[in-house]
Every structure is written in structure tokens, then in C-alpha cells.
Amino acid sequence: MLNMLSPDRTRHNARPQAPRPFAERPLSEDARAELQRLFKAYDAACLDLDAEAVAAIYDLPCLISTASGSTAFSARGELRQALLGRFAGYRQHGIVAASITALELESVAADFATARVVWTLADRRDVAMVSVPRRYTLRRSATSPGRPWKIAHVVNLADPASRLADGGRALLRIAGT
């Protein structure tokens, strides 16, 4: 990027600034409250590692993305089976509960929102073993009565199993995201 001195000796960027392509929309208080209730229910389901309750919070079809790839789910049963597998892996590492320790919500459009979440995974003594960041895209469900918010896409930014194998270094916050 080329910086130049203007006649008044201050620096300015030689390139014109592009307009922001996406207008920022604050969440309405109702939408924020609905999303907070959704994440409270999600937190309660994950605290118990309850695959059935967690699967019910996702809209279908949905997508789960990790560093190793993405998996699309179009049936509740296949999502539940994947969650059962993940929770079994957690238990193999001594994790018996997961809870939200940080939550940020942002509106994208009337029926879409994003969330940044940090989950803390704990052992049976309730000692935090690792914290992992996740990003979510949420949408109002077109197929459920009342059009509740549901999770459409989750991006797993760090795999808990690899973090535990790496000495359990915890991410305390989402840095630079």
C-alpha cells in the first residue's frame, strides 16, 4: 500500500477507501433475547452432553465445519449419531461437561445472526480442562412452528481432543476473530 504525504504533511492512503458492502444491523431486543434463550438451552444440553437435546437445536439441513473438512446433515438421526460420537470422544478424555464461558451475538439480516462462543470443557470434578472457540450462523427456522432460531452452521475453530493432546493449553478468549 502506498502512503504519501499530503500538502499539509500528514500521511494519507493513495487508494480510495471502498464502501462497506454490508450494513451493520444491531439485533433487536426481541431477537437478542430469543438467541440468548437458545444458547442457554444449548448450554444446558451440552452441560449434560445430551446429544438428543443438542441435535434439536440445529436446523436441517445444517453444516459442521472443522479444520479437516465439513459435514452436512439433513436428518436429525445422523446429526444425533455424530454428536454421540463426539461426546464419546470427550468422555474418553475425561470430559463430562461443556459450558459456554463467552458469547457474542451479531445480526446479519432479519432472519440470520452470527455468534462467537467460547466453550469450556470440564472433568467430573468440574475442573476446566480446555476452552475452545466456535462460530455459529443461526437462522430462523422456516420449518418449525413459530420460526424459532436454530443453528445452521458451526465452525469448530479448535479441536478439543488435539488441544488436550497438546497439553490442554486453554484459549481464554477469541483472539483476533
Buried (B, 14 or more C-beta within 10 A) or exposed (E): EEEEEEEEEEEEEEEEEEEEEEEEBEBEEEBBEBBBEBBEBBBBBBBEBBBEBBBBBBBBEBBBBEEEEEEEBEEBEBBBBBBBEBBEEBEEBBBBBBBBBBBEBBBBEEBBBBBBBBBBBBEEEEEBBBBBBBBBBBBBBEEEEEEBBBBBBBBBBBBBBEBBEEEBEBBEEBEEE
